[in-house]
Amino acid sequence: MRKHALLLIATTILTAGFTVGCSDGPKLGRVQGTITLDGAPVPFAYVEFQPVDPPGTYGAAYSDENGQYDLLFTRSKKGALVGKHEVRVRTSSVDEIQIEDKATGRMITPPLPPGYQPRLEVTFDREVEPGSNVIDLEIPASATVQARQRNVR
C-alpha cells in the first residue's frame, strides 16, 4: 500500500511539472495601426511583420478603406511575435485588388483615391512589445517617385 501511495505521489509531481512547463503558444503582441502616404490613408495595402530577432512566423493583414490594419498571426489569433521585425508594406495595381462587397458577397475591384500609387513596396524596422501595440506606418513621398520609375521601365 505504501509503495502505491509513493508511486501516486511521484506521478502527480511529475505530471504537475510537465503541465507547468506547457504554454499557450508563442508570446504575441496585438498590433494595429494606420498606413498613410503624405498623411492620407492608403487603402487595401498588404502589411507583413516578419520577425528578425528572434526569427519566426510572420503576422499579416490588409488595410481597410481608411488605411487601418489589425494584424493576424493565425486565423484565430491576432498580433505578431514579440520582438524586432522587418515590416513590409505593399500595394497592388488596380486590377490585382479584389474585396468582398458586403451587400452582395461578390468580389469587386474597389474605387481607389486620386493619386493612388500602384505596386509600391516599402520596408520599416519596428518592434512589437507584449500587450497592445499601435504601429502607424507613414510611407515617405520619395517611395512613390521610386515606384513610378520602376513601373515605367
DRENMAR-460319 format. One record per atom (N, C-alpha, C, CB): residue in one letter; residue number from 1; x, y, z. Coordinates in pm, whole numbers. Each point is the difference from the previous one (the first is absolute). Glycine has a CB too. Layout:
// DRENMAR-460319
+------+-----+--------+--------+--------+
: type : seq :     c1 :     c2 :     c3 :
+------+-----+--------+--------+--------+
:    A : NUM :      X :      Y :      Z :
...
+------+-----+--------+--------+--------+
//
This chain:
// DRENMAR-460319
+------+-----+--------+--------+--------+
: type : seq :     c1 :     c2 :     c3 :
+------+-----+--------+--------+--------+
:    M :   1 :     82 :   -119 :      0 :
:    M :   1 :    -82 :    119 :      0 :
:    M :   1 :     87 :    125 :      0 :
:    M :   1 :   -181 :   -125 :    120 :
:    R :   2 :    287 :    119 :    -40 :
:    R :   2 :     89 :    115 :      9 :
:    R :   2 :     69 :     26 :   -134 :
:    R :   2 :     35 :    -48 :    246 :
:    K :   3 :      3 :    -58 :   -318 :
:    K :   3 :     63 :     15 :   -132 :
:    K :   3 :    -96 :     69 :    -97 :
:    K :   3 :    139 :   -206 :     41 :
:    H :   4 :   -264 :    167 :    -38 :
:    H :   4 :    -99 :     60 :    -89 :
:    H :   4 :    -19 :    148 :     30 :
:    H :   4 :   -115 :   -221 :    -18 :
:    A :   5 :    117 :    256 :    146 :
:    A :   5 :    -16 :    140 :     39 :
:    A :   5 :    119 :     82 :    -49 :
:    A :   5 :   -133 :    -69 :    203 :
:    L :   6 :    256 :     15 :   -187 :
:    L :   6 :    120 :     71 :    -47 :
:    L :   6 :     -1 :     13 :   -152 :
:    L :   6 :    129 :    -88 :    198 :
:    L :   7 :   -171 :    -17 :   -267 :
:    L :   7 :     -8 :      4 :   -145 :
:    L :   7 :   -102 :    104 :    -46 :
:    L :   7 :     66 :   -243 :    -10 :
:    L :   8 :   -179 :    250 :     79 :
:    L :   8 :   -103 :     98 :    -33 :
:    L :   8 :     51 :    142 :     22 :
:    L :   8 :   -177 :   -167 :     62 :
:    I :   9 :    249 :    190 :     48 :
:    I :   9 :     55 :    133 :     29 :
:    I :   9 :    104 :     38 :   -105 :
:    I :   9 :    -40 :    -35 :    247 :
:    A :  10 :    129 :    -58 :   -282 :
:    A :  10 :    103 :     28 :   -100 :
:    A :  10 :    -63 :     31 :   -136 :
:    A :  10 :    160 :   -151 :    123 :
:    T :  11 :   -260 :     75 :   -161 :
:    T :  11 :    -68 :     23 :   -128 :
:    T :  11 :    -69 :    136 :     -1 :
:    T :  11 :    -34 :   -247 :    -26 :
:    T :  12 :    -28 :    283 :    137 :
:    T :  12 :    -68 :    129 :     11 :
:    T :  12 :    100 :    115 :    -13 :
:    T :  12 :   -175 :   -104 :    146 :
:    I :  13 :    290 :     92 :    -80 :
:    I :  13 :    103 :    105 :     -6 :
:    I :  13 :     53 :     14 :   -142 :
:    I :  13 :     63 :    -45 :    240 :
:    L :  14 :    -34 :    -66 :   -306 :
:    L :  14 :     51 :      5 :   -137 :
:    L :  14 :   -103 :     61 :    -95 :
:    L :  14 :    142 :   -201 :     47 :
:    T :  15 :   -267 :    161 :    -33 :
:    T :  15 :   -106 :     54 :    -85 :
:    T :  15 :    -14 :    150 :     21 :
:    T :  15 :   -119 :   -220 :      7 :
:    A :  16 :    123 :    263 :    117 :
:    A :  16 :    -10 :    144 :     29 :
:    A :  16 :    118 :     75 :    -60 :
:    A :  16 :   -125 :    -50 :    213 :
:    G :  17 :    244 :     -8 :   -206 :
:    G :  17 :    118 :     65 :    -57 :
:    G :  17 :    -11 :     16 :   -150 :
:    G :  17 :    135 :    -97 :    183 :
:    F :  18 :   -184 :     -4 :   -252 :
:    F :  18 :    -16 :     10 :   -145 :
:    F :  18 :   -109 :    100 :    -37 :
:    F :  18 :     78 :   -237 :    -23 :
:    T :  19 :   -185 :    240 :    101 :
:    T :  19 :   -110 :     92 :    -28 :
:    T :  19 :     43 :    144 :     16 :
:    T :  19 :   -161 :   -174 :     75 :
:    V :  20 :    239 :    203 :     29 :
:    V :  20 :     49 :    137 :     22 :
:    V :  20 :     90 :     42 :   -114 :
:    V :  20 :    -14 :    -32 :    249 :
:    G :  21 :     92 :    -59 :   -306 :
:    G :  21 :     91 :     32 :   -109 :
:    G :  21 :    -71 :     28 :   -131 :
:    G :  21 :    167 :   -139 :    113 :
:    C :  22 :   -291 :     97 :   -127 :
:    C :  22 :    -74 :     23 :   -124 :
:    C :  22 :    -48 :    144 :     -6 :
:    C :  22 :    -72 :   -240 :     -5 :
:    S :  23 :     62 :    295 :   -117 :
:    S :  23 :    -47 :    137 :    -15 :
:    S :  23 :   -111 :      4 :   -104 :
:    S :  23 :    227 :     91 :     63 :
:    D :  24 :   -284 :     26 :    -80 :
:    D :  24 :   -108 :     18 :    -96 :
:    D :  24 :     52 :     34 :   -139 :
:    D :  24 :   -147 :     73 :    185 :
:    G :  25 :    273 :    -94 :   -212 :
:    G :  25 :     56 :     32 :   -130 :
:    G :  25 :     97 :    116 :      9 :
:    G :  25 :   -207 :    -85 :   -108 :
:    P :  26 :    245 :    139 :     -8 :
:    P :  26 :     99 :    109 :     -1 :
:    P :  26 :    -56 :    128 :     63 :
:    P :  26 :    101 :   -101 :   -206 :
:    K :  27 :    -10 :    183 :    256 :
:    K :  27 :    -39 :    127 :     62 :
:    K :  27 :    -31 :    102 :   -111 :
:    K :  27 :    143 :    -48 :    206 :
:    L :  28 :   -267 :     98 :   -207 :
:    L :  28 :    -45 :     92 :   -103 :
:    L :  28 :    -32 :    137 :     59 :
:    L :  28 :    -91 :   -193 :   -131 :
:    G :  29 :    103 :    295 :     47 :
:    G :  29 :    -48 :    134 :     31 :
:    G :  29 :   -105 :     36 :   -102 :
:    G :  29 :    222 :     68 :    104 :
:    R :  30 :   -331 :     -8 :    -59 :
:    R :  30 :   -105 :     45 :    -94 :
:    R :  30 :     53 :    120 :    -76 :
:    R :  30 :   -187 :    -84 :    153 :
:    V :  31 :    171 :     87 :   -285 :
:    V :  31 :     53 :    109 :    -82 :
:    V :  31 :   -111 :     57 :    -89 :
:    V :  31 :    230 :   -106 :      2 :
:    Q :  32 :   -253 :    236 :     14 :
:    Q :  32 :    -95 :     72 :    -83 :
:    Q :  32 :     65 :    131 :    -41 :
:    Q :  32 :   -201 :   -105 :    116 :
:    G :  33 :    153 :    165 :   -222 :
:    G :  33 :     54 :    128 :    -42 :
:    G :  33 :    -64 :     50 :   -127 :
:    G :  33 :    213 :    -59 :    109 :
:    T :  34 :   -157 :    167 :   -160 :
:    T :  34 :    -48 :     61 :   -123 :
:    T :  34 :    117 :     18 :    -95 :
:    T :  34 :   -187 :    119 :    122 :
:    I :  35 :    166 :   -150 :   -249 :
:    I :  35 :    101 :     19 :   -104 :
:    I :  35 :    -38 :    127 :    -74 :
:    I :  35 :     47 :   -251 :    -23 :
:    T :  36 :     48 :    346 :     15 :
:    T :  36 :    -27 :    127 :    -67 :
:    T :  36 :    111 :     34 :    -99 :
:    T :  36 :   -126 :     79 :    201 :
:    L :  37 :     91 :      5 :   -298 :
:    L :  37 :     93 :     54 :    -98 :
:    L :  37 :    -26 :    149 :     -6 :
:    L :  37 :      9 :   -217 :   -136 :
:    D :  38 :     90 :    297 :    174 :
:    D :  38 :    -18 :    146 :      9 :
:    D :  38 :   -121 :     37 :     85 :
:    D :  38 :    106 :     23 :   -226 :
:    G :  39 :   -129 :    -98 :    334 :
:    G :  39 :   -109 :     28 :     92 :
:    G :  39 :   -135 :    -56 :    -41 :
:    G :  39 :    123 :    200 :     57 :
:    A :  40 :   -134 :   -252 :   -179 :
:    A :  40 :   -128 :    -57 :    -47 :
:    A :  40 :      2 :   -152 :     19 :
:    A :  40 :    -27 :    188 :   -169 :
:    P :  41 :    -85 :   -248 :    210 :
:    P :  41 :     -4 :   -144 :     20 :
:    P :  41 :     25 :    -76 :   -131 :
:    P :  41 :   -158 :     34 :    190 :
:    V :  42 :    226 :   -149 :   -177 :
:    V :  42 :     26 :    -87 :   -116 :
:    V :  42 :    -91 :   -122 :     14 :
:    V :  42 :    244 :     80 :    -22 :
:    P :  43 :   -351 :    -86 :    -57 :
:    P :  43 :    -92 :   -113 :     11 :
:    P :  43 :     52 :   -124 :    -70 :
:    P :  43 :   -188 :    162 :     12 :
:    F :  44 :    150 :   -278 :     40 :
:    F :  44 :     22 :   -130 :    -63 :
:    F :  44 :    148 :    -32 :    -21 :
:    F :  44 :   -219 :     27 :   -111 :
:    A :  45 :    305 :     22 :    202 :
:    A :  45 :    142 :    -34 :     -5 :
:    A :  45 :     22 :   -128 :     81 :
:    A :  45 :     67 :    245 :    -26 :
:    Y :  46 :     28 :   -325 :    -17 :
:    Y :  46 :     37 :   -122 :     73 :
:    Y :  46 :    115 :     34 :     92 :
:    Y :  46 :    -76 :   -151 :   -191 :
:    V :  47 :     64 :    117 :    319 :
:    V :  47 :    108 :     26 :     96 :
:    V :  47 :     39 :   -133 :     64 :
:    V :  47 :    -84 :    237 :     45 :
:    E :  48 :    216 :   -257 :    -32 :
:    E :  48 :     53 :   -125 :     53 :
:    E :  48 :    109 :     31 :    102 :
:    E :  48 :    -53 :   -122 :   -216 :
:    F :  49 :     42 :     67 :    335 :
:    F :  49 :    100 :     15 :    105 :
:    F :  49 :     80 :   -129 :      6 :
:    F :  49 :   -146 :    163 :    133 :
:    Q :  50 :    269 :   -161 :   -184 :
:    Q :  50 :     87 :   -118 :     -3 :
:    Q :  50 :     98 :      9 :    117 :
:    Q :  50 :    -22 :    -21 :   -253 :
:    P :  51 :     15 :    -72 :    350 :
:    P :  51 :     90 :      7 :    116 :
:    P :  51 :    146 :    -16 :    -42 :
:    P :  51 :   -183 :    -93 :    143 :
:    V :  52 :    268 :    178 :    -83 :
:    V :  52 :    144 :     -5 :    -27 :
:    V :  52 :     73 :    -57 :    121 :
:    V :  52 :    -19 :    198 :   -156 :
:    D :  53 :    -18 :   -151 :    274 :
:    D :  53 :     69 :    -40 :    123 :
:    D :  53 :   -101 :    -20 :    111 :
:    D :  53 :    207 :    124 :    -71 :
:    P :  54 :   -244 :   -245 :    103 :
:    P :  54 :     38 :   -127 :    -62 :
:    P :  54 :    -82 :    -26 :   -127 :
:    P :  54 :     63 :    -90 :    227 :
:    P :  55 :     -9 :      9 :   -321 :
:    P :  55 :    -74 :    -30 :   -122 :
:    P :  55 :   -121 :    -88 :     30 :
:    P :  55 :    213 :     18 :   -133 :
:    G :  56 :   -311 :    -15 :     44 :
:    G :  56 :   -119 :    -82 :     20 :
:    G :  56 :   -106 :     29 :   -104 :
:    G :  56 :     49 :     -7 :    243 :
:    T :  57 :   -172 :    -32 :   -213 :
:    T :  57 :   -113 :     16 :    -90 :
:    T :  57 :    -44 :    146 :     -7 :
:    T :  57 :    -73 :   -234 :     51 :
:    Y :  58 :     38 :    281 :   -170 :
:    Y :  58 :    -40 :    140 :    -17 :
:    Y :  58 :   -148 :     20 :     30 :
:    Y :  58 :    180 :     26 :   -173 :
:    G :  59 :   -216 :    100 :    199 :
:    G :  59 :   -139 :     42 :     12 :
:    G :  59 :    -31 :     90 :   -119 :
:    G :  59 :      3 :    -17 :    255 :
:    A :  60 :   -126 :     16 :   -303 :
:    A :  60 :    -33 :     78 :   -120 :
:    A :  60 :   -144 :     49 :      4 :
:    A :  60 :    168 :   -132 :   -130 :
:    A :  61 :   -196 :    232 :     45 :
:    A :  61 :   -136 :     54 :    -13 :
:    A :  61 :     -8 :     85 :   -126 :
:    A :  61 :    -32 :     -1 :    251 :
:    Y :  62 :    -90 :     33 :   -290 :
:    Y :  62 :    -27 :    101 :   -102 :
:    Y :  62 :    -61 :    120 :     69 :
:    Y :  62 :    -33 :   -175 :   -183 :
:    S :  63 :     72 :    294 :    141 :
:    S :  63 :    -63 :    120 :     55 :
:    S :  63 :   -140 :     13 :    -60 :
:    S :  63 :    226 :    115 :     31 :
:    D :  64 :   -315 :    -53 :     46 :
:    D :  64 :   -136 :     22 :    -49 :
:    D :  64 :     -6 :    129 :    -81 :
:    D :  64 :    -95 :   -125 :    198 :
:    E :  65 :    -25 :    170 :   -232 :
:    E :  65 :    -16 :    120 :    -83 :
:    E :  65 :     52 :    126 :     70 :
:    E :  65 :   -198 :   -107 :   -107 :
:    N :  66 :    218 :    102 :    239 :
:    N :  66 :     54 :    114 :     75 :
:    N :  66 :    149 :    -14 :     30 :
:    N :  66 :   -225 :     30 :    101 :
:    G :  67 :    289 :   -131 :   -160 :
:    G :  67 :    143 :    -22 :     21 :
:    G :  67 :     31 :    -71 :    131 :
:    G :  67 :     40 :    201 :   -134 :
:    Q :  68 :   -141 :   -245 :    208 :
:    Q :  68 :     22 :    -64 :    130 :
:    Q :  68 :     17 :   -150 :    -17 :
:    Q :  68 :   -133 :    180 :    113 :
:    Y :  69 :    221 :   -237 :    -30 :
:    Y :  69 :     22 :   -145 :     -4 :
:    Y :  69 :     -1 :    -56 :    141 :
:    Y :  69 :    135 :     23 :   -212 :
:    D :  70 :   -160 :   -153 :    223 :
:    D :  70 :     -1 :    -75 :    125 :
:    D :  70 :     67 :   -133 :    -31 :
:    D :  70 :   -214 :    115 :     91 :
:    L :  71 :    337 :   -132 :    -48 :
:    L :  71 :     83 :   -113 :    -41 :
:    L :  71 :    -55 :   -134 :     49 :
:    L :  71 :    196 :    152 :      2 :
:    L :  72 :   -187 :   -254 :    -88 :
:    L :  72 :    -36 :   -138 :     35 :
:    L :  72 :    125 :    -85 :      3 :
:    L :  72 :   -229 :     27 :   -103 :
:    F :  73 :    242 :   -109 :    208 :
:    F :  73 :    110 :    -96 :      9 :
:    F :  73 :    -45 :   -134 :    -58 :
:    F :  73 :     92 :    117 :    206 :
:    T :  74 :   -212 :   -157 :   -170 :
:    T :  74 :    -67 :   -117 :    -58 :
:    T :  74 :   -145 :     41 :    -23 :
:    T :  74 :    157 :   -170 :    116 :
:    R :  75 :   -237 :     80 :   -168 :
:    R :  75 :   -142 :     33 :    -22 :
:    R :  75 :    -71 :     35 :    130 :
:    R :  75 :     -1 :   -151 :   -197 :
:    S :  76 :     47 :     93 :    308 :
:    S :  76 :    -69 :     22 :    127 :
:    S :  76 :     76 :     88 :     98 :
:    S :  76 :   -104 :   -220 :    -34 :
:    K :  77 :    227 :    259 :      2 :
:    K :  77 :     80 :     83 :     91 :
:    K :  77 :     45 :    128 :    -69 :
:    K :  77 :     78 :   -206 :    120 :
:    K :  78 :   -102 :    317 :    -52 :
:    K :  78 :     42 :    130 :    -54 :
:    K :  78 :    136 :     36 :     55 :
:    K :  78 :   -240 :     74 :    -23 :
:    G :  79 :    320 :      0 :    -58 :
:    G :  79 :    127 :     52 :     47 :
:    G :  79 :    119 :    -52 :    -75 :
:    G :  79 :   -103 :     21 :    219 :
:    A :  80 :    219 :     -3 :   -155 :
:    A :  80 :    128 :    -44 :    -56 :
:    A :  80 :     88 :    -44 :    116 :
:    A :  80 :    -19 :    158 :   -199 :
:    L :  81 :    122 :   -235 :    168 :
:    L :  81 :     94 :    -42 :    103 :
:    L :  81 :     65 :    122 :     64 :
:    L :  81 :     42 :   -216 :   -123 :
:    V :  82 :    -19 :    210 :    253 :
:    V :  82 :     68 :    107 :     71 :
:    V :  82 :    146 :      2 :    -46 :
:    V :  82 :   -156 :    -19 :    201 :
:    G :  83 :    209 :    137 :   -231 :
:    G :  83 :    139 :     15 :    -42 :
:    G :  83 :     14 :     95 :   -118 :
:    G :  83 :     43 :   -230 :     81 :
:    K :  84 :     78 :    231 :   -138 :
:    K :  84 :     30 :     89 :   -113 :
:    K :  84 :    -52 :    -61 :   -130 :
:    K :  84 :    204 :     87 :    119 :
:    H :  85 :   -253 :      1 :   -208 :
:    H :  85 :    -60 :    -45 :   -126 :
:    H :  85 :     47 :     86 :   -117 :
:    H :  85 :   -200 :    -82 :    126 :
:    E :  86 :    208 :     18 :   -242 :
:    E :  86 :      9 :     74 :   -125 :
:    E :  86 :   -144 :      5 :    -52 :
:    E :  86 :    244 :    -73 :    -54 :
:    V :  87 :   -294 :    194 :     36 :
:    V :  87 :   -139 :     20 :    -40 :
:    V :  87 :     -3 :     39 :   -147 :
:    V :  87 :    -67 :     71 :    234 :
:    R :  88 :    -11 :   -145 :   -314 :
:    R :  88 :    -15 :     30 :   -142 :
:    R :  88 :   -142 :     46 :    -27 :
:    R :  88 :    177 :   -169 :    -60 :
:    V :  89 :   -188 :    280 :    -12 :
:    V :  89 :   -130 :     48 :    -45 :
:    V :  89 :      2 :     -3 :   -152 :
:    V :  89 :    -33 :    149 :    206 :
:    R :  90 :    -67 :   -217 :   -264 :
:    R :  90 :     -9 :     -9 :   -147 :
:    R :  90 :   -140 :     41 :    -43 :
:    R :  90 :    173 :   -186 :     -6 :
:    T :  91 :   -176 :    261 :   -103 :
:    T :  91 :   -127 :     28 :    -65 :
:    T :  91 :      1 :    -72 :   -133 :
:    T :  91 :    -24 :    227 :    115 :
:    S :  92 :    -92 :   -248 :   -170 :
:    S :  92 :    -14 :    -73 :   -125 :
:    S :  92 :    -52 :     91 :   -109 :
:    S :  92 :    -41 :   -211 :    126 :
:    S :  93 :     53 :    166 :   -248 :
:    S :  93 :    -61 :     76 :   -108 :
:    S :  93 :   -152 :    -18 :     11 :
:    S :  93 :    204 :    -29 :   -152 :
:    V :  94 :   -278 :    120 :     93 :
:    V :  94 :   -145 :      2 :     14 :
:    V :  94 :    -63 :   -133 :    -39 :
:    V :  94 :      4 :    244 :    -47 :
:    D :  95 :     45 :   -308 :    -59 :
:    D :  95 :    -63 :   -125 :    -45 :
:    D :  95 :     30 :   -119 :     91 :
:    D :  95 :     15 :     88 :   -231 :
:    E :  96 :     81 :    -73 :    325 :
:    E :  96 :     33 :   -110 :     91 :
:    E :  96 :    -82 :      4 :    128 :
:    E :  96 :    229 :      0 :    -95 :
:    I :  97 :   -295 :    111 :    124 :
:    I :  97 :    -71 :     16 :    126 :
:    I :  97 :   -144 :    -46 :    -14 :
:    I :  97 :    149 :    193 :     61 :
:    Q :  98 :   -190 :   -282 :     27 :
:    Q :  98 :   -138 :    -46 :      5 :
:    Q :  98 :    -43 :     -2 :    146 :
:    Q :  98 :     27 :   -140 :   -212 :
:    I :  99 :   -144 :    195 :    241 :
:    I :  99 :    -55 :     -6 :    135 :
:    I :  99 :   -143 :    -51 :     -9 :
:    I :  99 :    148 :    191 :     78 :
:    E : 100 :   -199 :   -237 :     35 :
:    E : 100 :   -137 :    -51 :      2 :
:    E : 100 :    -97 :    115 :     21 :
:    E : 100 :     79 :   -220 :     89 :
:    D : 101 :   -178 :    230 :   -177 :
:    D : 101 :   -108 :     96 :     16 :
:    D : 101 :    -91 :    -55 :    109 :
:    D : 101 :     12 :     80 :   -246 :
:    K : 102 :    -18 :    -10 :    361 :
:    K : 102 :    -74 :    -53 :    114 :
:    K : 102 :   -150 :    -12 :    -28 :
:    K : 102 :    171 :    102 :    148 :
:    A : 103 :   -224 :    -23 :   -238 :
:    A : 103 :   -143 :     -6 :    -31 :
:    A : 103 :    -35 :   -123 :    -83 :
:    A : 103 :     -7 :    249 :      8 :
:    T : 104 :     94 :   -283 :   -106 :
:    T : 104 :    -32 :   -110 :    -92 :
:    T : 104 :     82 :   -126 :     26 :
:    T : 104 :    -62 :    170 :   -168 :
:    G : 105 :    176 :   -156 :    238 :
:    G : 105 :     87 :   -114 :     22 :
:    G : 105 :     90 :    -31 :   -118 :
:    G : 105 :   -171 :    -90 :    151 :
:    R : 106 :    163 :    170 :   -259 :
:    R : 106 :     83 :    -21 :   -119 :
:    R : 106 :    132 :     73 :     14 :
:    R : 106 :   -205 :    -26 :   -141 :
:    M : 107 :    307 :    -24 :     70 :
:    M : 107 :    130 :     65 :     -3 :
:    M : 107 :     -3 :    112 :   -103 :
:    M : 107 :    117 :   -214 :     72 :
:    I : 108 :    -70 :    334 :    -33 :
:    I : 108 :      0 :    116 :    -90 :
:    I : 108 :    135 :     70 :      5 :
:    I : 108 :   -249 :     28 :     32 :
:    T : 109 :    277 :     53 :   -133 :
:    T : 109 :    117 :     87 :      0 :
:    T : 109 :    -44 :    133 :     61 :
:    T : 109 :    104 :   -113 :   -206 :
:    P : 110 :    -43 :    154 :    318 :
:    P : 110 :    -46 :    121 :     67 :
:    P : 110 :     44 :    126 :    -73 :
:    P : 110 :      6 :   -122 :    216 :
:    P : 111 :    -81 :    232 :   -199 :
:    P : 111 :     47 :    128 :    -54 :
:    P : 111 :    119 :     47 :     83 :
:    P : 111 :   -234 :     60 :    -81 :
:    L : 112 :    334 :     -6 :     15 :
:    L : 112 :    119 :     46 :     71 :
:    L : 112 :      8 :    151 :     -4 :
:    L : 112 :    119 :   -213 :    -58 :
:    P : 113 :    -60 :    273 :    162 :
:    P : 113 :      6 :    146 :      5 :
:    P : 113 :     95 :     57 :   -104 :
:    P : 113 :    -53 :    -12 :    243 :
:    P : 114 :     35 :    139 :   -281 :
:    P : 114 :     93 :     65 :    -93 :
:    P : 114 :    141 :     -2 :     59 :
:    P : 114 :   -185 :    147 :    -89 :
:    G : 115 :    283 :   -165 :      4 :
:    G : 115 :    139 :     -2 :     45 :
:    G : 115 :     47 :   -133 :     53 :
:    G : 115 :    -28 :    235 :     52 :
:    Y : 116 :    -57 :   -338 :    -59 :
:    Y : 116 :     38 :   -132 :     49 :
:    Y : 116 :    117 :    -52 :    -84 :
:    Y : 116 :   -237 :    -47 :     78 :
:    Q : 117 :    340 :     -4 :    -10 :
:    Q : 117 :    120 :    -47 :    -69 :
:    Q : 117 :      2 :   -153 :     -4 :
:    Q : 117 :    124 :    207 :     73 :
:    P : 118 :   -141 :   -269 :   -189 :
:    P : 118 :     -1 :   -145 :     -7 :
:    P : 118 :    139 :    -60 :     19 :
:    P : 118 :   -195 :     16 :   -150 :
:    R : 119 :    194 :   -141 :    193 :
:    R : 119 :    122 :    -80 :     14 :
:    R : 119 :    111 :     69 :     77 :
:    R : 119 :    -60 :   -107 :   -214 :
:    L : 120 :     25 :    151 :    330 :
:    L : 120 :     94 :     68 :     89 :
:    L : 120 :     45 :    -99 :    106 :
:    L : 120 :   -109 :    225 :    -42 :
:    E : 121 :    238 :   -227 :     76 :
:    E : 121 :     50 :    -86 :    108 :
:    E : 121 :     98 :     79 :     84 :
:    E : 121 :    -32 :   -208 :   -140 :
:    V : 122 :      8 :    210 :    270 :
:    V : 122 :     83 :     75 :     94 :
:    V : 122 :     28 :    -90 :    119 :
:    V : 122 :    -98 :    224 :    -75 :
:    T : 123 :    218 :   -214 :    133 :
:    T : 123 :     32 :    -77 :    120 :
:    T : 123 :     32 :     94 :    116 :
:    T : 123 :     87 :   -189 :   -141 :
:    F : 124 :   -119 :    143 :    261 :
:    F : 124 :     25 :     72 :    124 :
:    F : 124 :     58 :    -98 :    101 :
:    F : 124 :   -188 :    165 :    -47 :
:    D : 125 :    260 :   -114 :    146 :
:    D : 125 :     42 :    -80 :    115 :
:    D : 125 :    -85 :     44 :    118 :
:    D : 125 :    239 :    -27 :    -88 :
:    R : 126 :   -309 :    -67 :    151 :
:    R : 126 :    -86 :     32 :    114 :
:    R : 126 :     12 :   -110 :    105 :
:    R : 126 :   -160 :    126 :   -151 :
:    E : 127 :    125 :    -92 :    273 :
:    E : 127 :      2 :    -97 :    110 :
:    E : 127 :   -140 :    -19 :     54 :
:    E : 127 :    236 :     64 :     58 :
:    V : 128 :   -272 :   -191 :    -36 :
:    V : 128 :   -129 :    -34 :     60 :
:    V : 128 :     23 :    -34 :    146 :
:    V : 128 :    -91 :    -86 :   -222 :
:    E : 129 :     17 :    154 :    309 :
:    E : 129 :      9 :    -20 :    144 :
:    E : 129 :   -115 :    -91 :     46 :
:    E : 129 :    111 :    227 :     30 :
:    P : 130 :    -98 :   -290 :     87 :
:    P : 130 :   -114 :    -75 :     54 :
:    P : 130 :   -118 :     95 :     22 :
:    P : 130 :    157 :   -165 :    112 :
:    G : 131 :   -278 :    114 :   -124 :
:    G : 131 :   -118 :     83 :     19 :
:    G : 131 :    -46 :     62 :   -130 :
:    G : 131 :     74 :     48 :    232 :
:    S : 132 :   -133 :     71 :   -222 :
:    S : 132 :    -58 :     67 :   -116 :
:    S : 132 :     99 :    100 :    -60 :
:    S : 132 :   -229 :    -28 :     99 :
:    N : 133 :    245 :     24 :   -231 :
:    N : 133 :     92 :     89 :    -72 :
:    N : 133 :    -77 :     76 :   -108 :
:    N : 133 :    194 :   -156 :     45 :
:    V : 134 :   -173 :    287 :    -51 :
:    V : 134 :    -51 :     79 :   -112 :
:    V : 134 :    123 :     40 :    -80 :
:    V : 134 :   -207 :     87 :    128 :
:    I : 135 :    220 :   -143 :   -248 :
:    I : 135 :    117 :     27 :    -85 :
:    I : 135 :    -51 :     58 :   -131 :
:    I : 135 :    135 :   -189 :    107 :
:    D : 136 :   -132 :    324 :   -115 :
:    D : 136 :    -38 :     69 :   -122 :
:    D : 136 :    119 :      2 :    -95 :
:    D : 136 :   -168 :    143 :    126 :
:    L : 137 :    142 :   -160 :   -254 :
:    L : 137 :    105 :     -8 :   -102 :
:    L : 137 :    -22 :    110 :   -102 :
:    L : 137 :     24 :   -250 :     34 :
:    E : 138 :     65 :    349 :    -35 :
:    E : 138 :     -7 :    112 :    -95 :
:    E : 138 :     95 :    -30 :   -115 :
:    E : 138 :    -57 :    167 :    185 :
:    I : 139 :      3 :   -183 :   -304 :
:    I : 139 :     82 :    -25 :   -119 :
:    I : 139 :     55 :    134 :    -47 :
:    I : 139 :   -138 :   -204 :    -66 :
:    P : 140 :    271 :    215 :     53 :
:    P : 140 :     58 :    127 :    -44 :
:    P : 140 :    -35 :     30 :   -146 :
:    P : 140 :    187 :    -33 :    163 :
:    A : 141 :   -201 :    161 :   -195 :
:    A : 141 :    -32 :     43 :   -137 :
:    A : 141 :    105 :    -49 :    -99 :
:    A : 141 :   -117 :    202 :     92 :
:    S : 142 :    242 :   -213 :    -47 :
:    S : 142 :    107 :    -46 :    -90 :
:    S : 142 :    -26 :   -141 :    -51 :
:    S : 142 :    162 :    146 :    123 :
:    A : 143 :   -234 :   -227 :    -48 :
:    A : 143 :    -30 :   -137 :    -43 :
:    A : 143 :    -90 :      0 :   -123 :
:    A : 143 :     24 :    -78 :    236 :
:    T : 144 :   -113 :    177 :   -248 :
:    T : 144 :    -89 :      5 :   -116 :
:    T : 144 :     76 :     35 :   -126 :
:    T : 144 :   -188 :     65 :    148 :
:    V : 145 :    290 :     20 :   -136 :
:    V : 145 :     84 :     35 :   -115 :
:    V : 145 :     75 :   -124 :    -47 :
:    V : 145 :     24 :    239 :     82 :
:    Q : 146 :     34 :   -314 :     12 :
:    Q : 146 :     72 :   -122 :    -36 :
:    Q : 146 :    -94 :   -101 :    -64 :
:    Q : 146 :    162 :     40 :    188 :
:    A : 147 :   -285 :    -51 :   -137 :
:    A : 147 :    -97 :    -94 :    -57 :
:    A : 147 :    -36 :     39 :   -143 :
:    A : 147 :    -91 :    -45 :    230 :
:    R : 148 :     71 :    175 :   -253 :
:    R : 148 :    -32 :     46 :   -136 :
:    R : 148 :    113 :    -35 :    -96 :
:    R : 148 :   -139 :    187 :     94 :
:    Q : 149 :    264 :   -167 :    -49 :
:    Q : 149 :    115 :    -31 :    -86 :
:    Q : 149 :      6 :   -149 :    -30 :
:    Q : 149 :    125 :    195 :     98 :
:    R : 150 :   -153 :   -281 :      0 :
:    R : 150 :      0 :   -145 :    -23 :
:    R : 150 :   -113 :    -41 :    -94 :
:    R : 150 :     99 :    -35 :    228 :
:    N : 151 :   -216 :     96 :   -213 :
:    N : 151 :   -116 :    -38 :    -81 :
:    N : 151 :     12 :     45 :   -145 :
:    N : 151 :   -138 :     12 :    206 :
:    V : 152 :    219 :     92 :   -232 :
:    V : 152 :     18 :     50 :   -136 :
:    V : 152 :     89 :    -94 :    -79 :
:    V : 152 :    -30 :    236 :     80 :
:    R : 153 :    125 :   -297 :    -15 :
:    R : 153 :     97 :    -87 :    -68 :
:    R : 153 :    -62 :   -123 :    -56 :
:    R : 153 :    172 :     84 :    148 :
+------+-----+--------+--------+--------+
//
